[in-house]
Amino acid sequence: MPLIIQDILPRSLAARNGIKAGDKLLNINGHEIRDFIDLEFYGADGYLNCELENKDGEAFSIDITRNEKTPLGIEPESYQCTSCVNNCVFCFIDQMPPALRDSLYVKDDDFLYSFVFGNYISLTNLNSRDYDRIIEQKLSPLYISVHTTDSALRRKLMGYEQDLDIMKKLRKLSRGGIQMHFQIVVVPEWNDQEHLKHTLDDLTKPEINTASIGIVPVGLTRYRRGLSKLRILTPEEAKDIISLAEEFRADKGIDHIYCADELFIRAGIPIPECDYYQDYPQIENGIGMICLMQENWKEKRRAFMREVRKKSKPLLLVTGVSAYQYIEEIADYITRKAECCPARVQSVTNNFMGDSVNVSGLLTFTDISEQIKPNKNDVIVLPGNIFNHDGITLDGFSQLEIKEYWQRDILIVDPLFDDWDWI
């Protein structure tokens, strides 16, 4: 499909050359323009021969000479991402409660979103042209959900129909110079133990251009009626996974294999020092979040203390079950250093999703409001990841509605303790 132009920036090269909103951009210098990445990639040349079509279906051609001072100025229509064709036995979206906002049920599996946003993709919906395009346009790095390199097991685990030799595809991308970050969601009795070892062996072979490997435990909610029977990892299984990863890191000298924070917590093993995570390549996977939070807290605690001293009120820090002990360390420090602002922590059990979901980012305001017991003068400190980009919780409450509910000072803190704000 050609790219439809939504808007033209005033005084841009496109505006000066008569290109208008609603026109279709068919190709640039003979290259088909399908989306915003094509526009950015092929539109970067110094000379552009643009083939277009206006609203009346009339074709026309424009030659544009680029310069450093003036933008091209073409704003494309919103991109429609490619949907997932898999039916993974552990898919978290399939376990979502009903009647939430539509965006929470979107299953994207788009290689452009992987390149731009770091979203994980499965490769099961790519054709040969897609691979050629990825390599030609150097869409690197990509973030890929592998889970297992055993083709038959991967097909069963991820529920797709076609035969897909995942290692063959990874070798093709590697030869094309594409770096890849890998995700392995470990499902007990499916892709753990020897299967996991085999997968790590494959992903650490010299011919695979591996940037990082993240190992995370399967997440299960209470909404699994009609789905495959799965269970969460036991503490002993979590320990075994950590030991296996350490074997690769230590014995084979491979330091880009990382275990999720949740694995360490479940195993009862201390979170590693921050140099374990290097530049945090898997932070969006919940890998290194606690360590980075602790580092940010050390750097910013003086500024935070100055902020809360302005109110001179006790603090009630709200968190999920998994991070409780680490938030408690922060609360203890605040209490020792600021007599006017003693701090305490309360963890919230996730009744909405199920008590096996214990991260703060999936808490609802309903669970929080039903479980925490603020004192009269408490400032309530909420983790910022309970809100989406529009400031809305999973169960549809805005920050202003929450402030109205409690009628008190509320401080929203970034989950990595990078920033905070009052509402």
C-alpha positions in Angstrom: 0.0 0.0 0.0 1.3 3.5 -0.8 1.9 6.0 1.9 -0.9 8.4 2.4 0.2 11.9 3.4 -1.7 13.3 6.4 0.0 16.7 6.7 2.6 18.9 5.1 4.8 21.1 7.3 4.6 24.8 6.3 7.6 26.2 4.5 9.0 22.6 4.1 10.5 21.2 0.8 7.3 19.3 0.3 5.1 22.4 0.7 7.4 24.4 -1.7 7.0 21.7 -4.3 3.2 21.5 -4.2 2.8 18.3 -2.3 -0.5 18.3 -0.3 -2.2 16.5 2.5 -4.2 13.6 1.1 -1.7 12.9 -1.7 -0.3 9.3 -2.0 3.5 9.0 -2.1 4.1 6.0 -4.4 7.9 5.8 -4.6 11.1 7.8 -4.2 13.9 7.2 -6.6 12.1 4.1 -7.8 11.7 2.6 -4.3 8.2 1.8 -3.1 7.1 3.8 -0.1 4.9 1.8 2.2 5.4 3.4 5.6 7.2 5.9 7.8 10.5 3.8 7.8 10.6 3.7 4.0 10.0 7.5 3.9 12.8 8.1 6.4 15.2 5.6 4.7 14.7 6.5 1.0 13.8 10.2 1.7 17.3 10.8 3.1 19.1 11.0 -0.2 20.2 14.4 -1.6 18.1 14.1 -4.7 14.6 12.8 -4.6 12.5 11.8 -7.6 9.0 11.4 -6.1 6.1 9.7 -7.8 2.8 10.7 -6.3 -1.0 10.4 -6.9 -3.4 13.2 -5.9 -6.9 12.8 -4.4 -8.4 12.5 -7.8 -6.2 9.6 -8.7 -4.0 11.6 -11.1 -0.3 10.6 -11.1 2.4 13.3 -11.0 6.2 13.5 -10.4 8.2 16.0 -8.4 12.0 16.3 -8.2 13.3 17.6 -4.8 16.9 18.5 -3.9 17.4 18.1 -0.1 19.4 20.6 2.0 20.4 20.6 5.6 18.3 23.6 6.7 14.9 22.7 5.3 13.0 19.6 6.3 11.2 17.4 3.8 8.1 18.0 5.7 5.9 15.0 4.9 3.8 13.7 7.8 2.4 10.2 7.0 -0.9 8.9 8.2 -0.8 6.8 11.4 0.8 3.4 10.9 -1.2 0.3 11.3 1.0 -2.3 13.0 1.1 -6.0 12.0 -0.9 -8.3 14.3 0.4 -11.5 15.9 -0.7 -14.7 14.1 0.5 -17.0 17.0 -1.5 -18.6 19.7 1.1 -18.9 22.4 0.1 -21.1 25.4 1.4 -18.5 27.8 0.1 -15.3 26.0 -0.5 -12.7 28.6 -3.1 -10.8 26.5 -5.2 -14.0 26.4 -5.2 -13.8 30.2 -6.4 -10.2 30.5 -9.6 -9.5 32.3 -12.5 -8.5 30.0 -13.9 -5.0 29.4 -10.7 -3.1 29.7 -9.6 -0.4 27.2 -9.1 -1.7 23.7 -5.4 -0.9 23.5 -4.7 -3.5 26.2 -5.8 -6.3 23.8 -3.7 -5.4 20.8 -1.3 -8.2 19.8 1.4 -6.5 17.7 4.1 -8.5 16.1 5.6 -5.9 13.8 9.3 -5.8 12.9 9.1 -2.0 12.5 7.9 -1.6 16.1 10.6 -3.9 17.2 13.2 -1.7 15.6 11.7 1.6 16.7 10.2 0.8 20.1 12.0 -2.4 21.2 8.9 -4.5 21.0 9.5 -8.2 20.9 8.5 -10.1 17.7 8.2 -13.8 16.9 9.3 -13.7 13.1 6.4 -16.0 12.3 4.6 -13.5 10.0 7.6 -12.4 8.0 8.1 -13.3 4.3 11.3 -13.2 2.3 10.7 -9.6 1.2 10.5 -8.6 4.9 13.9 -10.2 5.6 15.5 -8.5 2.6 14.1 -5.2 3.7 15.3 -5.6 7.3 18.8 -6.3 6.0 18.8 -3.6 3.3 17.6 -0.9 5.6 19.7 -2.1 8.5 16.8 -2.3 10.9 19.1 -3.2 13.8 18.8 -4.1 16.6 15.7 -6.3 16.6 14.0 -7.7 19.7 13.0 -11.3 19.1 10.9 -13.7 21.3 12.6 -17.0 20.8 11.5 -19.1 23.8 13.1 -22.2 22.3 15.2 -23.0 19.3 13.7 -26.5 19.0 11.5 -26.0 15.9 8.8 -28.6 16.8 8.6 -27.4 20.4 8.5 -23.7 19.4 5.6 -24.4 17.0 3.7 -26.2 19.8 4.5 -23.6 22.4 3.7 -20.6 20.2 0.8 -22.1 18.4 1.6 -21.3 14.8 0.9 -23.5 11.8 3.8 -23.1 9.4 7.2 -24.8 9.6 9.8 -22.3 10.7 13.4 -23.1 11.3 14.1 -20.3 13.8 17.9 -20.8 13.7 18.0 -20.6 9.9 16.2 -17.2 10.2 18.5 -16.0 12.9 21.6 -17.0 10.9 20.2 -15.1 7.9 19.7 -11.9 9.9 23.1 -12.3 11.5 24.8 -12.6 8.1 23.0 -9.4 7.1 24.6 -7.5 10.0 21.4 -7.4 12.2 22.0 -7.5 16.0 19.3 -9.2 18.0 18.1 -9.1 21.6 16.4 -12.3 22.6 13.7 -13.1 25.0 13.0 -16.5 26.6 9.8 -16.9 28.6 10.4 -20.1 30.6 7.3 -22.2 31.0 7.7 -25.1 33.5 7.7 -28.6 31.9 7.7 -27.0 28.4 10.9 -25.2 27.5 12.9 -25.4 30.7 15.8 -27.6 31.9 17.5 -29.3 28.9 15.4 -27.4 26.4 16.6 -24.2 28.0 20.2 -25.3 27.9 19.9 -26.3 24.2 18.4 -22.9 23.4 21.2 -21.0 25.2 23.7 -23.2 23.4 22.2 -22.2 20.1 21.8 -18.5 20.8 25.4 -18.2 22.0 26.9 -19.8 18.8 29.5 -17.5 17.1 27.4 -17.3 13.9 24.4 -15.7 15.8 24.7 -11.9 16.2 23.4 -11.9 19.7 23.3 -8.6 21.6 21.6 -9.9 24.7 19.5 -12.8 26.1 16.8 -12.2 28.7 15.3 -15.1 30.7 12.0 -14.4 32.3 9.5 -16.6 34.1 6.0 -17.1 32.7 3.4 -14.8 34.0 -0.1 -16.3 34.8 -3.2 -14.4 35.8 -6.4 -15.9 37.3 -8.2 -15.5 33.9 -7.1 -18.7 32.3 -10.4 -20.5 31.8 -10.3 -22.5 28.6 -6.5 -22.1 28.2 -3.7 -24.6 28.6 -2.9 -25.7 32.1 0.3 -24.0 33.2 2.0 -23.3 36.5 4.5 -20.8 37.7 8.1 -21.7 38.5 9.0 -23.0 41.9 11.8 -21.4 43.9 14.0 -24.4 43.2 13.3 -24.1 39.4 14.1 -20.4 39.6 17.4 -21.3 41.3 18.2 -23.9 38.6 17.6 -21.3 35.8 19.9 -18.8 37.5 22.6 -21.5 37.9 22.3 -22.4 34.3 22.7 -18.8 33.2 25.7 -18.3 35.5 27.3 -21.4 34.0 27.2 -19.8 30.6 28.3 -16.4 32.0 31.2 -17.9 34.0 32.4 -21.1 32.3 31.8 -20.0 28.7 32.7 -16.3 29.2 29.3 -15.1 27.9 28.2 -12.0 29.9 25.1 -11.0 27.9 22.7 -13.5 29.4 20.5 -11.9 32.0 17.9 -13.3 34.4 14.8 -11.4 35.3 14.6 -9.7 38.7 11.6 -11.9 39.4 13.7 -15.0 39.1 16.1 -13.8 41.8 13.2 -12.8 44.1 11.4 -16.1 43.6 14.6 -18.0 44.2 15.4 -16.0 47.3 18.8 -15.0 45.9 20.0 -11.4 46.2 19.7 -9.2 43.1 23.1 -9.0 41.4 25.3 -5.9 41.5 24.6 -3.4 38.8 27.7 -4.3 36.6 25.9 -7.6 36.0 23.4 -5.7 33.8 26.0 -3.6 31.9 24.0 -1.0 30.0 20.6 -2.6 30.9 19.7 -3.9 27.4 16.7 -5.8 28.8 15.3 -3.2 31.2 11.9 -3.3 29.5 11.8 -7.0 30.3 12.0 -6.4 34.0 15.7 -7.2 34.0 17.7 -4.9 36.1 14.9 -2.6 37.2 15.5 -3.0 40.9 19.2 -2.4 40.6 18.7 0.6 38.4 16.1 1.9 40.9 18.6 1.5 43.7 21.3 3.4 41.8 18.9 6.2 40.9 17.8 6.4 44.5 21.4 6.9 45.6 21.9 9.7 43.1 18.6 11.5 43.7 17.7 10.8 47.3 18.9 14.3 48.5 16.7 16.0 45.9 13.8 13.7 46.9 14.3 14.4 50.6 14.2 18.2 49.9 10.9 17.7 48.0 9.1 15.7 50.7 10.4 18.0 53.5 8.3 20.8 51.9 5.2 19.0 53.1 6.6 17.8 56.5 4.1 14.9 56.5 4.5 11.2 56.9 4.9 9.1 53.7 3.0 6.0 52.8 4.9 4.2 49.9 2.7 1.8 47.9 4.2 -1.0 45.9 3.7 -4.5 44.5 4.6 -7.6 46.5 7.8 -8.4 44.6 9.5 -5.0 45.3 8.4 -4.7 48.9 11.8 -5.4 50.6 13.6 -2.9 48.3 11.1 -0.1 48.8 11.3 -0.8 52.5 15.0 0.0 52.4 14.2 3.4 50.8 11.5 4.0 53.5 14.0 3.2 56.3 16.5 5.7 54.9 13.8 8.4 54.7 12.7 7.8 58.2 16.3 8.0 59.5 17.1 11.2 57.7 13.9 13.1 57.9 12.1 13.1 61.3 9.4 15.3 59.9 8.6 12.7 57.1 8.7 9.2 58.6 8.0 6.7 55.8 6.4 3.3 55.8 5.6 0.8 53.0 2.5 -1.2 52.2 2.5 -3.8 49.4 -0.7 -4.5 47.5 -1.9 -8.0 46.5 -3.1 -8.1 43.0 -6.7 -9.5 43.4 -7.6 -8.1 40.0 -5.2 -10.2 38.0 -4.5 -12.9 40.6 -2.0 -13.0 43.5 0.7 -14.7 41.3 1.0 -11.3 39.5 3.1 -9.3 42.0 4.6 -6.4 40.1 3.5 -2.8 40.7 2.9 -2.1 37.0 -0.2 -4.3 36.9 -1.9 -3.0 40.0 -5.3 -1.5 39.8 -6.5 1.5 41.8 -9.4 -0.7 43.1 -6.9 -3.1 44.7 -4.8 -0.2 46.0 -7.8 1.8 47.5 -9.3 -1.4 49.1 -6.0 -2.5 50.7 -3.9 0.5 51.8 -4.8 2.2 55.1 -3.4 5.7 55.1 -3.3 7.7 58.3 -4.9 11.1 58.5 -1.9 13.2 57.4 -0.1 10.6 55.2 1.2 11.7 51.8 0.5 8.7 49.5 3.4 7.8 47.2 2.3 5.8 44.2 4.5 4.0 41.6 4.2 5.8 38.3 3.9 2.5 36.3 0.3 1.9 37.5 -0.6 4.6 34.9 -0.5 4.5 31.1 0.8 7.4 29.0 -2.5 9.2 29.5 -2.4 8.9 33.3 -5.0 6.2 33.5 -4.9 3.0 35.6 -5.7 -0.5 34.3 -9.2 -0.2 35.8 -9.8 3.3 34.3 -9.1 5.8 37.0 -7.3 9.1 36.2 -4.8 10.7 38.5 -7.3 13.6 39.2 -10.0 11.0 40.2 -7.5 9.4 42.6 -6.6 12.7 44.2 -10.3 13.5 44.5 -10.9 10.1 46.1 -8.3 10.5 48.8 -8.5 14.3 49.2 -4.8 14.6 50.2 -1.3 15.1 48.8 -0.2 12.3 46.4 3.2 11.9 45.0 3.8 9.9 41.8 7.3 8.4 41.6 8.8 6.8 38.5 9.4 3.1 39.2 13.1 3.6 38.5 13.2 6.6 40.9 14.2 8.8 38.0 11.6 11.4 38.6 8.5 12.3 40.6 5.6 14.7 40.5 2.8 15.8 42.7 -0.9 15.6 41.9 
